[in-house]
Amino acid sequence: MASLRSRVEAILLVAEKPATEREICAATGAQPAEVRAALREIDAALQGHGFILREIAGGWRLATNPECRDDVERYLLPPKTWMSHAALETLSIVAYLQPVTRAEVESLRGVNVDGVMETLEERRLIKELGRKDTVGRPIIYGTTVRFLESFGFRSLEELPALPEGAPRRERGQVIPLPMSAERREALGQIHESIEGHEGDQEPHAQSKLEHSVAEELSAALDE
């Protein structure tokens, strides 16, 4: 029979999502301590290779080495498909305030976000979590495991700290930054225009992040 390390490697290779310690134990029949030892062996053996072992979202999976990121992106992605500032700002809001509705995102950004949200969904960085128990039952959104994987987070707790005075949730409500009367009037017009049409979307082109999530989110929130 193959060694436990080889069997764990095989599981990680075919796993569509991070494999938890419990799932690996169930598949191999090994004890947790044995699985942890095998994972340490795999991690050590992969040092200096093109792929590595990463702990993500409560599980483990094989991933490309960050040092090879540029080569992998040039191979997989079409040229010049950088993520726009609007997409970064929207992703920041969803990441920090989730679960969040489109209307809540728009109340902070001051513009319609249908196309941007569609782009983020296409990139599998955000997803629908359900519907809010309020009038109209709008869809609520949150980030995905792909979001964590893309930016090297094990959990949302590793998101960089928000700057002082940034939008936040309080008793379930989004508390935005102070805004002028003109912007408040503009937001009112936006909300009137989208009322009853929150599910209508126009697809936009795909895009990708240029820097680490900490840099991108910090820059988006500071501007």
C-alpha angles and dihedrals in degrees: 000000000000118000120267089248091057092047092050090048090053091051092049091049094057098034112119091200134021108298114229124222090248092053092049091049091050092049097046102030089231127137120255092250090053092049092049090051091050091050090052090051091050092048092052094045093053096055108126093014129120092252131041142191114259132188106220135165094349096312145066133255142160114256139172117273110261088227088066094048097110093052093047093048093049088052098045106031133062114247123273098011098140119162112256124238089247090057092047092050092048092047089051092054093048093046095052102034102035132177086054137154127225090249090056091050090049091049087062100038097041094221139080110277103188095112094043093049089050090053092050091049091050089052088050091235093122133025142185112271098184136278131308116245095239140092110315091010095242120203116262122214138204139170124276139229085257088061091055092045094048094054101034099249122146090199141350088264087077093063110122115262117270118247119253112281095018120146113278144171120260120180088342094307125112111240107203131199116275111277138196123254089250093055092045090054091049091051090051090055091049093051091049091051094052099039108126092009103077091123095054111102139173114208117239130197119281121256142177141217119264100199139022117298092246091058095042096046093044092051093046093050095045095054 
